[in-house]
Amino acid sequence: MEEFICSVEFLRGGTEFFARVSSEAGGVREYRSPSSSGVIDQVINDLQEEFESAPAA
């Protein structure tokens, strides 16, 4: 059985990179960075914390 965990969008606008993450536990949040690796690192860290603190199914 599949279950929605999260949705992640990566966007580029001008000189910045953006990420939009949506999950049931954390809601919708956005990240910005002048580099793609910076915004990806932010998303990874946030999702890792969210999933580690989530109760096991």
HTML snippet that shows the backbone in 3Dmol.js (N, CA, C, O; Angstrom):
<script src="https://3Dmol.org/build/3Dmol-min.js"></script>
<div id="view" style="width:600px;height:400px;position:relative"></div>
<script>
const pdb = `
ATOM      1  N   MET A   1       0.842  -1.183   0.000  1.00  0.00           N
ATOM      2  CA  MET A   1       0.000   0.000   0.000  1.00  0.00           C
ATOM      3  C   MET A   1       0.887   1.247   0.000  1.00  0.00           C
ATOM      4  O   MET A   1       1.837   1.337   0.777  1.00  0.00           O
ATOM      5  N   GLU A   2       0.580   2.185  -0.853  1.00  0.00           N
ATOM      6  CA  GLU A   2       1.352   3.416  -0.937  1.00  0.00           C
ATOM      7  C   GLU A   2       0.720   4.491  -0.069  1.00  0.00           C
ATOM      8  O   GLU A   2      -0.498   4.554   0.097  1.00  0.00           O
ATOM      9  N   GLU A   3       1.584   5.333   0.477  1.00  0.00           N
ATOM     10  CA  GLU A   3       1.135   6.408   1.352  1.00  0.00           C
ATOM     11  C   GLU A   3       1.894   7.681   0.993  1.00  0.00           C
ATOM     12  O   GLU A   3       3.107   7.647   0.789  1.00  0.00           O
ATOM     13  N   PHE A   4       1.186   8.795   0.915  1.00  0.00           N
ATOM     14  CA  PHE A   4       1.817  10.086   0.623  1.00  0.00           C
ATOM     15  C   PHE A   4       2.749  10.454   1.762  1.00  0.00           C
ATOM     16  O   PHE A   4       2.350  10.466   2.926  1.00  0.00           O
ATOM     17  N   ILE A   5       4.000  10.756   1.417  1.00  0.00           N
ATOM     18  CA  ILE A   5       4.970  11.194   2.417  1.00  0.00           C
ATOM     19  C   ILE A   5       5.254  12.675   2.249  1.00  0.00           C
ATOM     20  O   ILE A   5       5.110  13.456   3.189  1.00  0.00           O
ATOM     21  N   CYS A   6       5.662  13.058   1.038  1.00  0.00           N
ATOM     22  CA  CYS A   6       5.931  14.464   0.803  1.00  0.00           C
ATOM     23  C   CYS A   6       5.999  14.751  -0.689  1.00  0.00           C
ATOM     24  O   CYS A   6       6.115  13.848  -1.517  1.00  0.00           O
ATOM     25  N   SER A   7       5.924  16.027  -1.000  1.00  0.00           N
ATOM     26  CA  SER A   7       6.079  16.515  -2.367  1.00  0.00           C
ATOM     27  C   SER A   7       7.174  17.567  -2.341  1.00  0.00           C
ATOM     28  O   SER A   7       7.185  18.437  -1.470  1.00  0.00           O
ATOM     29  N   VAL A   8       8.095  17.489  -3.292  1.00  0.00           N
ATOM     30  CA  VAL A   8       9.209  18.435  -3.343  1.00  0.00           C
ATOM     31  C   VAL A   8       9.290  19.028  -4.740  1.00  0.00           C
ATOM     32  O   VAL A   8       9.280  18.301  -5.733  1.00  0.00           O
ATOM     33  N   GLU A   9       9.371  20.359  -4.813  1.00  0.00           N
ATOM     34  CA  GLU A   9       9.545  21.062  -6.085  1.00  0.00           C
ATOM     35  C   GLU A   9      10.827  21.880  -6.006  1.00  0.00           C
ATOM     36  O   GLU A   9      11.074  22.559  -5.009  1.00  0.00           O
ATOM     37  N   PHE A  10      11.635  21.817  -7.043  1.00  0.00           N
ATOM     38  CA  PHE A  10      12.832  22.653  -7.138  1.00  0.00           C
ATOM     39  C   PHE A  10      12.634  23.614  -8.305  1.00  0.00           C
ATOM     40  O   PHE A  10      12.256  23.207  -9.403  1.00  0.00           O
ATOM     41  N   LEU A  11      12.898  24.906  -8.049  1.00  0.00           N
ATOM     42  CA  LEU A  11      12.694  25.944  -9.050  1.00  0.00           C
ATOM     43  C   LEU A  11      13.924  26.845  -9.107  1.00  0.00           C
ATOM     44  O   LEU A  11      14.686  26.945  -8.146  1.00  0.00           O
ATOM     45  N   ARG A  12      14.097  27.488 -10.238  1.00  0.00           N
ATOM     46  CA  ARG A  12      15.185  28.453 -10.379  1.00  0.00           C
ATOM     47  C   ARG A  12      14.579  29.765 -10.832  1.00  0.00           C
ATOM     48  O   ARG A  12      13.809  29.807 -11.792  1.00  0.00           O
ATOM     49  N   GLY A  13      14.929  30.837 -10.138  1.00  0.00           N
ATOM     50  CA  GLY A  13      14.424  32.152 -10.503  1.00  0.00           C
ATOM     51  C   GLY A  13      15.531  33.178 -10.470  1.00  0.00           C
ATOM     52  O   GLY A  13      16.004  33.547  -9.394  1.00  0.00           O
ATOM     53  N   GLY A  14      15.945  33.637 -11.607  1.00  0.00           N
ATOM     54  CA  GLY A  14      17.000  34.656 -11.649  1.00  0.00           C
ATOM     55  C   GLY A  14      18.299  34.127 -11.084  1.00  0.00           C
ATOM     56  O   GLY A  14      18.915  33.229 -11.658  1.00  0.00           O
ATOM     57  N   THR A  15      18.719  34.685  -9.953  1.00  0.00           N
ATOM     58  CA  THR A  15      19.983  34.291  -9.339  1.00  0.00           C
ATOM     59  C   THR A  15      19.799  33.380  -8.137  1.00  0.00           C
ATOM     60  O   THR A  15      20.779  33.046  -7.470  1.00  0.00           O
ATOM     61  N   GLU A  16      18.570  32.969  -7.841  1.00  0.00           N
ATOM     62  CA  GLU A  16      18.307  32.120  -6.679  1.00  0.00           C
ATOM     63  C   GLU A  16      17.659  30.804  -7.079  1.00  0.00           C
ATOM     64  O   GLU A  16      17.012  30.691  -8.120  1.00  0.00           O
ATOM     65  N   PHE A  17      17.856  29.817  -6.219  1.00  0.00           N
ATOM     66  CA  PHE A  17      17.182  28.532  -6.353  1.00  0.00           C
ATOM     67  C   PHE A  17      16.171  28.432  -5.217  1.00  0.00           C
ATOM     68  O   PHE A  17      16.415  28.908  -4.108  1.00  0.00           O
ATOM     69  N   PHE A  18      15.039  27.810  -5.508  1.00  0.00           N
ATOM     70  CA  PHE A  18      13.960  27.686  -4.548  1.00  0.00           C
ATOM     71  C   PHE A  18      13.560  26.225  -4.432  1.00  0.00           C
ATOM     72  O   PHE A  18      13.690  25.459  -5.387  1.00  0.00           O
ATOM     73  N   ALA A  19      13.076  25.846  -3.267  1.00  0.00           N
ATOM     74  CA  ALA A  19      12.479  24.529  -3.090  1.00  0.00           C
ATOM     75  C   ALA A  19      11.193  24.728  -2.302  1.00  0.00           C
ATOM     76  O   ALA A  19      11.129  25.538  -1.377  1.00  0.00           O
ATOM     77  N   ARG A  20      10.182  23.978  -2.683  1.00  0.00           N
ATOM     78  CA  ARG A  20       8.907  23.991  -1.967  1.00  0.00           C
ATOM     79  C   ARG A  20       8.619  22.561  -1.556  1.00  0.00           C
ATOM     80  O   ARG A  20       8.528  21.666  -2.397  1.00  0.00           O
ATOM     81  N   VAL A  21       8.473  22.350  -0.237  1.00  0.00           N
ATOM     82  CA  VAL A  21       8.228  21.020   0.303  1.00  0.00           C
ATOM     83  C   VAL A  21       6.867  21.025   0.970  1.00  0.00           C
ATOM     84  O   VAL A  21       6.526  21.944   1.714  1.00  0.00           O
ATOM     85  N   SER A  22       6.096  19.989   0.695  1.00  0.00           N
ATOM     86  CA  SER A  22       4.775  19.837   1.294  1.00  0.00           C
ATOM     87  C   SER A  22       4.674  18.439   1.889  1.00  0.00           C
ATOM     88  O   SER A  22       4.935  17.445   1.211  1.00  0.00           O
ATOM     89  N   SER A  23       4.290  18.372   3.167  1.00  0.00           N
ATOM     90  CA  SER A  23       4.078  17.080   3.820  1.00  0.00           C
ATOM     91  C   SER A  23       2.966  17.229   4.847  1.00  0.00           C
ATOM     92  O   SER A  23       2.669  18.332   5.304  1.00  0.00           O
ATOM     93  N   GLU A  24       2.362  16.114   5.198  1.00  0.00           N
ATOM     94  CA  GLU A  24       1.288  16.170   6.188  1.00  0.00           C
ATOM     95  C   GLU A  24       1.817  16.617   7.543  1.00  0.00           C
ATOM     96  O   GLU A  24       1.159  17.387   8.242  1.00  0.00           O
ATOM     97  N   ALA A  25       2.992  16.144   7.917  1.00  0.00           N
ATOM     98  CA  ALA A  25       3.551  16.467   9.230  1.00  0.00           C
ATOM     99  C   ALA A  25       4.055  17.904   9.310  1.00  0.00           C
ATOM    100  O   ALA A  25       3.867  18.568  10.330  1.00  0.00           O
ATOM    101  N   GLY A  26       4.696  18.392   8.243  1.00  0.00           N
ATOM    102  CA  GLY A  26       5.330  19.703   8.302  1.00  0.00           C
ATOM    103  C   GLY A  26       4.618  20.804   7.547  1.00  0.00           C
ATOM    104  O   GLY A  26       5.041  21.959   7.603  1.00  0.00           O
ATOM    105  N   GLY A  27       3.542  20.474   6.839  1.00  0.00           N
ATOM    106  CA  GLY A  27       2.847  21.475   6.047  1.00  0.00           C
ATOM    107  C   GLY A  27       3.672  21.896   4.844  1.00  0.00           C
ATOM    108  O   GLY A  27       4.492  21.124   4.347  1.00  0.00           O
ATOM    109  N   VAL A  28       3.457  23.116   4.375  1.00  0.00           N
ATOM    110  CA  VAL A  28       4.186  23.639   3.220  1.00  0.00           C
ATOM    111  C   VAL A  28       5.258  24.596   3.712  1.00  0.00           C
ATOM    112  O   VAL A  28       4.989  25.484   4.521  1.00  0.00           O
ATOM    113  N   ARG A  29       6.479  24.408   3.217  1.00  0.00           N
ATOM    114  CA  ARG A  29       7.555  25.341   3.555  1.00  0.00           C
ATOM    115  C   ARG A  29       8.426  25.554   2.332  1.00  0.00           C
ATOM    116  O   ARG A  29       8.484  24.718   1.430  1.00  0.00           O
ATOM    117  N   GLU A  30       9.105  26.700   2.323  1.00  0.00           N
ATOM    118  CA  GLU A  30       9.947  27.065   1.179  1.00  0.00           C
ATOM    119  C   GLU A  30      11.361  27.371   1.642  1.00  0.00           C
ATOM    120  O   GLU A  30      11.589  27.823   2.764  1.00  0.00           O
ATOM    121  N   TYR A  31      12.298  27.113   0.748  1.00  0.00           N
ATOM    122  CA  TYR A  31      13.710  27.344   1.018  1.00  0.00           C
ATOM    123  C   TYR A  31      14.293  28.123  -0.154  1.00  0.00           C
ATOM    124  O   TYR A  31      13.839  27.987  -1.290  1.00  0.00           O
ATOM    125  N   ARG A  32      15.307  28.944   0.135  1.00  0.00           N
ATOM    126  CA  ARG A  32      15.972  29.738  -0.902  1.00  0.00           C
ATOM    127  C   ARG A  32      17.468  29.684  -0.668  1.00  0.00           C
ATOM    128  O   ARG A  32      17.937  29.619   0.469  1.00  0.00           O
ATOM    129  N   SER A  33      18.212  29.711  -1.770  1.00  0.00           N
ATOM    130  CA  SER A  33      19.666  29.729  -1.686  1.00  0.00           C
ATOM    131  C   SER A  33      20.219  30.230  -3.018  1.00  0.00           C
ATOM    132  O   SER A  33      19.596  30.034  -4.062  1.00  0.00           O
ATOM    133  N   PRO A  34      21.373  30.867  -2.985  1.00  0.00           N
ATOM    134  CA  PRO A  34      21.982  31.300  -4.245  1.00  0.00           C
ATOM    135  C   PRO A  34      22.554  30.122  -5.048  1.00  0.00           C
ATOM    136  O   PRO A  34      22.886  30.282  -6.223  1.00  0.00           O
ATOM    137  N   SER A  35      22.670  28.941  -4.424  1.00  0.00           N
ATOM    138  CA  SER A  35      23.207  27.781  -5.144  1.00  0.00           C
ATOM    139  C   SER A  35      22.226  26.610  -5.067  1.00  0.00           C
ATOM    140  O   SER A  35      21.470  26.478  -4.104  1.00  0.00           O
ATOM    141  N   SER A  36      22.254  25.772  -6.088  1.00  0.00           N
ATOM    142  CA  SER A  36      21.375  24.601  -6.086  1.00  0.00           C
ATOM    143  C   SER A  36      21.744  23.658  -4.951  1.00  0.00           C
ATOM    144  O   SER A  36      20.860  23.099  -4.300  1.00  0.00           O
ATOM    145  N   SER A  37      23.028  23.473  -4.706  1.00  0.00           N
ATOM    146  CA  SER A  37      23.437  22.566  -3.636  1.00  0.00           C
ATOM    147  C   SER A  37      23.007  23.088  -2.264  1.00  0.00           C
ATOM    148  O   SER A  37      22.703  22.302  -1.367  1.00  0.00           O
ATOM    149  N   GLY A  38      22.982  24.397  -2.101  1.00  0.00           N
ATOM    150  CA  GLY A  38      22.546  24.979  -0.829  1.00  0.00           C
ATOM    151  C   GLY A  38      21.082  24.690  -0.537  1.00  0.00           C
ATOM    152  O   GLY A  38      20.732  24.327   0.586  1.00  0.00           O
ATOM    153  N   VAL A  39      20.231  24.846  -1.533  1.00  0.00           N
ATOM    154  CA  VAL A  39      18.807  24.607  -1.318  1.00  0.00           C
ATOM    155  C   VAL A  39      18.542  23.108  -1.162  1.00  0.00           C
ATOM    156  O   VAL A  39      17.672  22.718  -0.384  1.00  0.00           O
ATOM    157  N   ILE A  40      19.270  22.271  -1.883  1.00  0.00           N
ATOM    158  CA  ILE A  40      19.105  20.821  -1.740  1.00  0.00           C
ATOM    159  C   ILE A  40      19.525  20.380  -0.341  1.00  0.00           C
ATOM    160  O   ILE A  40      18.849  19.553   0.271  1.00  0.00           O
ATOM    161  N   ASP A  41      20.621  20.912   0.170  1.00  0.00           N
ATOM    162  CA  ASP A  41      21.069  20.582   1.526  1.00  0.00           C
ATOM    163  C   ASP A  41      20.021  20.973   2.567  1.00  0.00           C
ATOM    164  O   ASP A  41      19.777  20.222   3.511  1.00  0.00           O
ATOM    165  N   GLN A  42      19.401  22.140   2.402  1.00  0.00           N
ATOM    166  CA  GLN A  42      18.368  22.581   3.338  1.00  0.00           C
ATOM    167  C   GLN A  42      17.195  21.601   3.352  1.00  0.00           C
ATOM    168  O   GLN A  42      16.698  21.233   4.417  1.00  0.00           O
ATOM    169  N   VAL A  43      16.758  21.184   2.169  1.00  0.00           N
ATOM    170  CA  VAL A  43      15.631  20.254   2.046  1.00  0.00           C
ATOM    171  C   VAL A  43      15.990  18.913   2.677  1.00  0.00           C
ATOM    172  O   VAL A  43      15.198  18.354   3.436  1.00  0.00           O
ATOM    173  N   ILE A  44      17.171  18.397   2.370  1.00  0.00           N
ATOM    174  CA  ILE A  44      17.597  17.108   2.920  1.00  0.00           C
ATOM    175  C   ILE A  44      17.611  17.148   4.443  1.00  0.00           C
ATOM    176  O   ILE A  44      17.077  16.249   5.093  1.00  0.00           O
ATOM    177  N   ASN A  45      18.212  18.175   5.011  1.00  0.00           N
ATOM    178  CA  ASN A  45      18.298  18.280   6.470  1.00  0.00           C
ATOM    179  C   ASN A  45      16.918  18.355   7.118  1.00  0.00           C
ATOM    180  O   ASN A  45      16.662  17.694   8.125  1.00  0.00           O
ATOM    181  N   ASP A  46      16.037  19.157   6.542  1.00  0.00           N
ATOM    182  CA  ASP A  46      14.700  19.317   7.109  1.00  0.00           C
ATOM    183  C   ASP A  46      13.903  18.012   7.035  1.00  0.00           C
ATOM    184  O   ASP A  46      13.274  17.609   8.013  1.00  0.00           O
ATOM    185  N   LEU A  47      13.934  17.355   5.872  1.00  0.00           N
ATOM    186  CA  LEU A  47      13.187  16.101   5.725  1.00  0.00           C
ATOM    187  C   LEU A  47      13.770  14.998   6.593  1.00  0.00           C
ATOM    188  O   LEU A  47      13.024  14.184   7.138  1.00  0.00           O
ATOM    189  N   GLN A  48      15.074  14.959   6.729  1.00  0.00           N
ATOM    190  CA  GLN A  48      15.691  13.953   7.581  1.00  0.00           C
ATOM    191  C   GLN A  48      15.227  14.122   9.025  1.00  0.00           C
ATOM    192  O   GLN A  48      14.885  13.136   9.679  1.00  0.00           O
ATOM    193  N   GLU A  49      15.210  15.348   9.530  1.00  0.00           N
ATOM    194  CA  GLU A  49      14.723  15.605  10.888  1.00  0.00           C
ATOM    195  C   GLU A  49      13.251  15.226  11.025  1.00  0.00           C
ATOM    196  O   GLU A  49      12.846  14.624  12.019  1.00  0.00           O
ATOM    197  N   GLU A  50      12.457  15.583  10.019  1.00  0.00           N
ATOM    198  CA  GLU A  50      11.026  15.277  10.059  1.00  0.00           C
ATOM    199  C   GLU A  50      10.775  13.778  10.098  1.00  0.00           C
ATOM    200  O   GLU A  50       9.970  13.306  10.901  1.00  0.00           O
ATOM    201  N   PHE A  51      11.456  13.023   9.238  1.00  0.00           N
ATOM    202  CA  PHE A  51      11.221  11.590   9.168  1.00  0.00           C
ATOM    203  C   PHE A  51      11.780  10.851  10.379  1.00  0.00           C
ATOM    204  O   PHE A  51      11.198   9.855  10.810  1.00  0.00           O
ATOM    205  N   GLU A  52      12.892  11.315  10.934  1.00  0.00           N
ATOM    206  CA  GLU A  52      13.455  10.673  12.116  1.00  0.00           C
ATOM    207  C   GLU A  52      12.579  10.859  13.345  1.00  0.00           C
ATOM    208  O   GLU A  52      12.551  10.001  14.227  1.00  0.00           O
ATOM    209  N   SER A  53      11.861  11.980  13.407  1.00  0.00           N
ATOM    210  CA  SER A  53      11.017  12.245  14.574  1.00  0.00           C
ATOM    211  C   SER A  53       9.591  11.734  14.390  1.00  0.00           C
ATOM    212  O   SER A  53       8.799  11.774  15.332  1.00  0.00           O
ATOM    213  N   ALA A  54       9.249  11.254  13.195  1.00  0.00           N
ATOM    214  CA  ALA A  54       7.896  10.764  12.922  1.00  0.00           C
ATOM    215  C   ALA A  54       7.704   9.393  13.572  1.00  0.00           C
ATOM    216  O   ALA A  54       8.622   8.573  13.596  1.00  0.00           O
ATOM    217  N   PRO A  55       6.504   9.154  14.097  1.00  0.00           N
ATOM    218  CA  PRO A  55       6.235   7.828  14.670  1.00  0.00           C
ATOM    219  C   PRO A  55       6.252   6.747  13.594  1.00  0.00           C
ATOM    220  O   PRO A  55       5.824   6.986  12.465  1.00  0.00           O
ATOM    221  N   ALA A  56       6.738   5.576  13.937  1.00  0.00           N
ATOM    222  CA  ALA A  56       6.780   4.463  12.984  1.00  0.00           C
ATOM    223  C   ALA A  56       5.370   4.015  12.647  1.00  0.00           C
ATOM    224  O   ALA A  56       4.494   3.986  13.511  1.00  0.00           O
ATOM    225  N   ALA A  57       5.156   3.669  11.389  1.00  0.00           N
ATOM    226  CA  ALA A  57       3.817   3.251  10.952  1.00  0.00           C
ATOM    227  C   ALA A  57       3.567   1.799  11.272  1.00  0.00           C
ATOM    228  O   ALA A  57       2.492   1.278  10.975  1.00  0.00           O
TER     229      ALA A  57
END
`;
const viewer = $3Dmol.createViewer("view");
viewer.addModel(pdb, "pdb");
viewer.setStyle({}, {cartoon: {color: "spectrum"}});
viewer.zoomTo();
viewer.render();
</script>
